[in-house]
Amino acid sequence: MALDTDELEPRKPKPALKDLSTLSVGELKDYIAGLEAEIARARTFIDAKEAHKNAAEAFFKKG
């Protein structure tokens, strides 16, 4: 069974939800844009980590 290093990291508490009721439509759109940018950034890191993991697995399978 392979060890996933993510399981070794302590779990972080989920951040509190933002009160959206006080935001205007424009502010909500800006908030969504910021969240989408953060999602894209997270996906980039996921892709990089998966590529690194796949490269390491390929290297050790050949040897």
Number of C-alpha atoms within 10 A of each C-alpha: 3 4 7 8 7 8 8 8 8 7 8 6 6 6 6 6 6 8 7 11 7 9 12 10 10 9 12 14 12 12 14 12 12 12 12 12 12 12 12 12 12 12 12 12 12 12 12 12 12 12 12 12 12 12 12 11 11 11 10 9 8 6 5
